[in-house]
């Protein structure tokens, strides 16, 4: 059932092994449903101390495990179990199984070759010729993949001779099938070598020996697919495009479900070349993209996959992003060839100057980064502009609203904090009679109308002296209006200068220093700050908007809702 265990010698009886095996031998390869039974089989082998049972059970675990790390783990255990048997054939077979895991599941060819070489060394004096030539075949597969054709060809030739001489044994159909399949696979790899080394006569000889064995056989469908592949490539080299396309199409269909991505990639590449010859480069792109998928998905590297990138780069009008991507991958593959496949480097026909390609790739990368940076700047600039426009829009709405509120306030004559007539004055201090507070308010009103607050050295004592009231009474009256002296002076000065600017547009032409001086401020900075706090808008913005309003309406003073204008304010130095 399991190829790994074929040809293994046997001295220990295996009744327990076979009783467990029959519970899962009907399952397919890589089906983990078999593992619970196999684990019980392994436990039984450990209890009974049957090393051969243990080795075979571990081999079954390798076969049915779906994950490659579990396959490798079980193959290690199979090797350890085989060492206990003191049988070179069993140990060699375990090494062979472990090498197959490294080759097919990990694509680590040096480690696979190490395991195969260890197995082959153990089989030099073995009577098990099938296992010996089978190991030689696997060694040849790795050497062929690495481009060591001179070392691989003798291994395939010797194995092919052995398998061919034992493929017609009527006494053992199973052995006859395995020998026939081994012979066909040897022919396949010999054909690969002759094609790669440009030996068409030897290749033709192989194909003639190969064809009658797979032509009408359903038992060797994968081997027939290999034959169709090589025959199609031969037709391609002979420029027989239609015959090549037919053969390669059949091979591709048969290899879709086979576990051989390298052969499928070879078919796709030559299908692309045939399509390119028949219909033009653009038609071949779909096939070359399939070979690209093998590298991106499986990290598979072959000469055909590498050549597929050359085919993609030859497509006219390829977008710069694609050129950059495919150039980068081609350079990656070339670096892998130089590191892991030195024997193949000299056989690769480079259709480009690698130094120029590296320079072009570097330039493309710079262009891509520059374009990315430009796009980032463009997006950033767009965000900044949009944000700025939103900010300006919101600022304009806010300033327009504040300016309108300011105009409404002055049109409604809400200009000074103490000018509002309040019939109910809160006077709860027994020291000041209503007549005293009324007199003080009258004097403050005169103080405001004569704009005596514009004196820069004005203070609470001086105000009390001018209004002929006491300092304490002034403080009491201001407090009753919920303002301090400093709040009062700030507000009355700002509202005064604002009224001037609304009455006569000549004030709109004054500087902030002049405006500050007119209303009693010694510092322009303090004036600007308090103007904004009182009116909710800067003095510059107020002047700008008032000028625009005046020029638009053709008058110099605002009109209230009732049609009246703000009252004139007379300046005087005395009451």
Secondary structure, 3 states (H helix, E strand, C coil): CCHHHCCCCCCCCCHHHHHHHCCCCCCCCCCHHHHHHHHHHHHHHHHHCCHHHHHHHHHHHHHHCCCHHHHHHHHHHHHHHHHCCCCHHHHHHHHHHHHHHHHHHCCCHHHHHHHHHHHHHHCCCCCCHHHHHHHHHHHHHHHHHCCCHHHHHHHHHHHHHHHHHCCCCCCCHHHHHHHHHHHHHHHHHHHHHHHHCCCHHHHHHHHHHHHHHHCCCCCCHHHHHHHHHHHHHHHHHCCCHHHHHHHHHHHHHHHCCCCCHHHHHHHHHHHHHHHHHHHCHHHHHHHHHHHHHHHHHHCCCCHHHHHHHHHHHCCCCCCHHHHHHHHHHHHHHHHHHHHHCHHHHCCCCCCCCHHHHHHHHHHHHHHHHHHHHHHHHHHHHHHHHHHHHHHHHHHHHHHHHHHHHHHHHHHCCCCCCCCCCCCCCCCCCCCCCHHHHHHHHHHHHHHHHCCHHHCCCCCHHHHHHHCCCCHHHHHHHHHHCCCCHHHHHHHHHHHHHHHHHHHCHHHHHCCHHHHHHHCCCCCHHHHHHHHHHHHCCCHHHHHHHHHHHHHHHCCCCCCCCCCCCCCCCCCCCCC
